[in-house]
Amino acid sequence: GLWQNFGQCCGDAGIGDYAISLHHATGRHDYLDLARRIEAVVLDHSELADGRRSWSQAEHRNRPDFVETQTGYMQGAAGIASFLLHLATVDDDTPSKIALPDSPFDR
């Protein structure tokens, strides 16, 4: 991760979702390429046990050694999975993402 954070709030998944949205808004494939590179990093840093993925990450940039495994949307597996699913739907040519109310992109 950018500073050992892979979540939606301030980590790789949020940047990946933003890159996908920029791809949709501009048609530029370099944004989609960025999202795919982020996907590789996110999956590489996951822990797989009993068919389940999790991410241990630092929520606070000023405390990089304090890592937790969380399940929520902004700081956990739910938000990371949302990015991965969003990218998978783009790859299947059926892009799907529920836009949050403050999204600057068309819904």
N, C-alpha and C positions, 0 to 999 in steps of 0.2 A: 504494500500500500504506500501511499504518498508519505505517510508518517505512521504506518502500522494501523491504518483505519480503512476498512473496506465498505463501510455502510453508506446509506443514502445521504445522511446529514452533511458530512464533510469528508467523505472518502471516495473510493474508486467506483462504487455502484452509482452514486449520485453523478459523478463525472461521466460515467458510461451512459446513463440515461440521458443526460444533457447532450452528449455527442449524438445519440440516436435521434433526438429531437431536432438537432441542428441538421442532421442528414435529411430528415423529412422536410424541414423548412427550406433548405437550400438545394437539395439534390446532389450535394457534394459527397462523393464516396470516401474521401479521406476521413470524414467524421465517422462513417461506419467502420472503416479500418481501425480507427482509434478505439471504438467500442469493442471490437473483436480483440484488440491487444489487451484492453482492460479485462475482458472476460478471461483471457489466459492467465493474467496475473491473479485475478480473484480466485479462480479455480486452483491455481498452483499453491495459493496460501491457505486453502481450506483443509480441514481435517475430516477424513472420511472414516466412519466407524459404523458398522452394522447397516450399511446402505444409507447413512445420514451424513450430511455435510454440516459443518459448523465452522465458525471463524472466531478465533481469539484475537481481539483487537484492542487498541488503546482508544478510549473515548476522548481523553483529554491530552491535547498536544504537549502540554507542559508536564505531563506525567507519562511518558512513553513506556515506562516499565510496568505500569499498572494496567494489565490486560484482563479483559473479561470476555466470556462467551455469552452473547445476548441473543434474544430471539425477536426483538421488536422491529418495527419498520425503519425508523431513522438510524438506529445504532445496532442492528442485528441481522439475523438470517432472513427475516421476512423481507426487508428492503433489498438485500443482496439478491435473494431469489426473484424479486420483482424485476430487477434489472436483467437477470439471466433469462427470465421468461419473455421480457420485452424484446430482447435481442433474438431469441428463438423465433418469435412471431414475425420479426422482420426477415429473418433468414427463410422462413416458410412463405414469405410474401403475403402474410395476413397480419400486418402490424396492429398490435393491440396494447394499449396502456391507458389506464384510467388516469386522467390528468387531475392533479390536485388543484384546488380553487385558485391558488396564486401562480399557476403556470403561465408563463408568457407566450406559450404556444397554443395554436388553435386546438380546440377539442373535437 
